[in-house]
């Protein structure tokens, strides 16, 4: 078994083992988040991964990711934690203003034994399938759809390529976040393509999300939320416009002389 441990201001210990190399992350023009601490093990059995998840189920624990024998255990830094929570707040705020039903499932474990892959997202939501997942207490991908939207904070030293992992699970939309930018990716034919606009929340663009994220680091939280609400009211969701048009048509048919 190979062990690689990474932490700020500490040395890295590495041994080698004959295991398949994970897919490479696509090149990025920006730097990712530094982990609080990061341990990578290779040659790990699926049963060991599931046993670890069971042991950590009832405790506040670091993120655990598994990809065909490679196990990664990571703790978050303050900015990592704060930024992913801010993006979650953005989703919930615009969802309320646009009256979109969402199910916030946070860092739920998404895993499939047949693929020998599993992960815990920074933040994830059901949007298109919110009604289907309402009341569910456990995620079972044998019968349940995967989350519709996943927010992933890019980590500089991660040994596991996250986008191929998410694509294998069928996640339709990923917001990939660095300290400088929010990028939106949508799943098409088994791979992710960058796109300027969210499919779950069409008025939201990469540029708008990035601006909100930057503002959230320095503005008082109540003022920040009010600004997001005001923006959402000024930029109606396409569904709201369709409902308005339908209501106007109904009103016209009911008017005198119609």
Long-range contacts (C-beta under 8 A, 24 or more apart in sequence): 1-41, 1-42, 1-43, 1-44, 2-40, 2-41, 2-42, 2-43, 3-39, 3-40, 3-41, 4-39, 4-40, 4-41, 4-159, 5-37, 5-38, 5-39, 5-40, 6-35, 6-37, 6-38, 6-39, 6-40, 6-157, 7-35, 7-36, 7-37, 7-38, 8-34, 8-36, 17-42, 17-43, 19-43, 19-69, 19-70, 20-68, 20-69, 22-67, 22-68, 22-70, 22-159, 22-160, 22-161, 23-161, 23-164, 24-161, 25-158, 25-161, 25-162, 25-163, 26-163, 28-154, 28-178, 30-178, 30-179, 30-180, 30-181, 31-156, 31-178, 31-179, 31-180, 32-153, 32-154, 32-155, 32-156, 32-158, 32-178, 32-179, 33-76, 33-77, 33-79, 33-80, 33-83, 33-153, 33-154, 33-155, 33-156, 33-178, 33-179, 34-77, 34-155, 34-156, 34-157, 35-74, 35-75, 35-76, 35-77, 35-80, 35-155, 35-156, 35-157, 35-158, 36-74, 36-75, 36-76, 36-77, 36-80, 37-62, 37-74, 37-75, 38-72, 38-73, 38-74, 38-75, 38-155, 38-157, 38-158, 39-72, 39-73, 39-74, 40-70, 40-71, 40-72, 40-73, 40-159, 40-160, 41-70, 41-71, 41-72, 41-73, 42-69, 42-70, 42-71, 43-69, 44-69, 44-70, 44-71, 45-69, 46-113, 46-116, 49-118, 50-111, 53-109, 53-111, 53-118, 63-107, 63-119, 63-120, 63-122, 64-109, 64-118, 64-119, 64-120, 65-118, 65-119, 65-120, 65-158, 65-160, 65-162, 65-165, 66-111, 66-116, 66-117, 66-118, 66-119, 67-116, 67-117, 67-160, 67-161, 67-165, 68-115, 68-116, 68-117, 69-116, 70-159, 70-160, 72-158, 72-159, 72-160, 74-155, 74-158, 76-153, 79-179, 79-217, 80-122, 80-153, 80-155, 82-217, 83-153, 83-177, 83-179, 83-213, 83-216, 83-217, 84-122, 84-123, 84-151, 84-153, 84-177, 85-123, 86-212, 86-213, 86-216, 86-217, 87-123, 87-151, 87-175, 87-177, 87-182, 87-209, 87-213, 88-123, 88-125, 88-151, 89-216, 89-225, 89-228, 90-204, 90-209, 90-212, 90-213, 90-216, 90-228, 91-123, 91-125, 91-149, 91-151, 91-201, 93-225, 93-228, 93-229, 93-232, 94-201, 94-203, 94-204, 94-228, 94-232, 94-237, 95-127, 95-201, 96-229, 97-229, 97-232, 97-233, 98-201, 98-232, 98-236, 98-237, 98-239, 98-240, 99-240, 100-127, 100-201, 100-237, 100-239, 101-127, 101-130, 101-131, 102-126, 102-127, 102-130, 103-129, 103-130, 103-133, 103-134, 105-133, 105-139, 105-147, 108-139, 108-147, 109-139, 110-139, 110-141, 110-146, 110-147, 110-169, 110-171, 111-141, 112-141, 112-168, 112-169, 115-168, 115-169, 117-165, 117-168, 117-169, 119-162, 119-165, 119-166, 119-169, 121-147, 121-150, 121-151, 121-152, 122-151, 122-152, 122-153, 122-177, 123-150, 123-151, 124-149, 124-150, 124-151, 125-149, 125-150, 125-200, 127-200, 127-201, 128-172, 128-200, 141-169, 145-170, 146-170, 146-171, 146-172, 147-171, 148-172, 148-173, 148-200, 149-173, 149-174, 149-175, 149-198, 149-200, 150-174, 150-175, 151-175, 151-177, 152-176, 152-177, 153-177, 153-178, 154-178, 163-192, 166-192, 167-191, 167-192, 172-199, 172-200, 173-198, 173-199, 173-200, 175-209, 177-213, 180-210, 181-206, 181-210, 182-206, 182-209, 182-210, 182-213, 184-209, 201-237, 202-237, 202-238, 203-232, 203-235, 203-236, 203-237, 203-238
